[in-house]
């Protein structure tokens, strides 16, 4: 492992440890997503507000988390493919220039 990779690994470990420590200090804090916070804010500001429509299907919490994770994984895969593709193109151009074509 090179020194640069060692520093990057140490930085990632430090970020994870700090986030776990900071999160662990707030024992009574409730984990709430932005959707729930937005609904609470709307209910507080406009108690008479009625949603325009209701969802056709509202999955259970575990299924909703699974779908969110799948969406994140798919997005990460597409982004990783694109970045790898662009890197391969750049490497190919450099190889052609080095070969004198």
C-alpha positions as a printed NumPy array, in Angstrom:
array([[  0.   ,   0.   ,   0.   ],
       [  1.385,   3.384,  -0.929],
       [  1.614,   6.245,   1.531],
       [ -1.16 ,   8.1  ,  -0.286],
       [ -3.538,   5.144,   0.003],
       [ -2.641,   4.823,   3.672],
       [ -3.561,   8.455,   4.304],
       [ -6.832,   8.073,   2.392],
       [ -7.732,   4.971,   4.386],
       [ -6.91 ,   6.749,   7.651],
       [ -9.074,   9.72 ,   6.628],
       [-12.04 ,   7.467,   5.796],
       [-11.71 ,   5.603,   9.098],
       [-11.502,   8.918,  10.965],
       [-14.663,  10.242,   9.27 ],
       [-16.567,   7.045,  10.102],
       [-15.431,   7.035,  13.734],
       [-16.248,  10.726,  14.222],
       [-19.716,  10.296,  12.702],
       [-20.422,   7.299,  14.949],
       [-19.242,   9.16 ,  18.048],
       [-21.244,  12.292,  17.232],
       [-24.33 ,  10.218,  16.407],
       [-23.939,   8.166,  19.577],
       [-23.847,  11.251,  21.78 ],
       [-27.416,  12.139,  20.825],
       [-29.223,   9.18 ,  22.375],
       [-32.627,  10.819,  22.653],
       [-32.486,  12.255,  19.137],
       [-35.032,  10.727,  16.798],
       [-33.98 ,   9.782,  13.286],
       [-36.389,  11.446,  10.895],
       [-36.216,  11.772,   7.148],
       [-36.807,  14.968,   5.249],
       [-40.23 ,  13.805,   4.069],
       [-41.472,  13.5  ,   7.631],
       [-39.913,  16.813,   8.61 ],
       [-41.557,  18.529,   5.631],
       [-44.956,  17.076,   6.54 ],
       [-44.542,  18.316,  10.114],
       [-43.554,  21.79 ,   8.913],
       [-46.554,  22.006,   6.558],
       [-48.911,  20.806,   9.296],
       [-47.519,  23.456,  11.627],
       [-47.69 ,  26.302,   9.107],
       [-50.986,  25.378,   7.426],
       [-53.062,  22.976,   9.551],
       [-55.905,  23.023,   6.991],
       [-53.676,  21.898,   4.088],
       [-54.958,  18.885,   2.125],
       [-52.583,  16.96 ,  -0.181],
       [-53.426,  17.142,  -3.872],
       [-53.407,  13.368,  -4.254],
       [-52.622,  10.222,  -2.318],
       [-49.982,   7.682,  -3.342],
       [-51.219,   4.702,  -5.344],
       [-49.039,   2.322,  -3.328],
       [-47.306,   3.051,  -0.052],
       [-44.775,   0.31 ,   0.787],
       [-43.923,  -0.774,   4.314],
       [-40.878,   0.78 ,   5.972],
       [-38.559,  -2.144,   5.248],
       [-39.605,  -2.342,   1.594],
       [-39.249,   1.417,   1.261],
       [-35.699,   1.197,   2.64 ],
       [-34.915,  -1.656,   0.241],
       [-36.204,   0.315,  -2.747],
       [-34.193,   3.347,  -1.674],
       [-31.041,   1.221,  -1.339],
       [-31.635,  -0.344,  -4.767],
       [-32.113,   3.102,  -6.278],
       [-28.872,   4.311,  -4.675],
       [-26.995,   1.208,  -5.88 ],
       [-28.304,   1.618,  -9.414],
       [-27.305,   5.285,  -9.435],
       [-23.844,   4.456,  -8.102],
       [-23.464,   1.766, -10.766],
       [-24.422,   4.142, -13.575],
       [-22.099,   6.834, -12.235],
       [-19.234,   4.348, -11.812],
       [-19.744,   3.011, -15.345],
       [-19.727,   6.518, -16.807],
       [-16.586,   7.552, -14.927],
       [-14.813,   4.33 , -15.909],
       [-15.881,   4.735, -19.523],
       [-14.581,   8.3  , -19.66 ],
       [-11.311,   7.266, -18.026],
       [-10.909,   4.477, -20.577],
       [-11.515,   6.927, -23.409],
       [ -8.893,   9.309, -22.04 ],
       [ -6.396,   6.456, -21.632],
       [ -7.066,   5.324, -25.195],
       [ -6.41 ,   8.824, -26.513],
       [ -3.153,   9.024, -24.54 ],
       [ -2.038,   5.63 , -25.857],
       [ -2.743,   6.681, -29.452],
       [ -0.767,   9.899, -28.985],
       [  2.119,   7.982, -27.402],
       [  2.093,   5.445, -30.254],
       [  2.274,   8.255, -32.809],
       [ -1.018,   7.545, -34.598]])
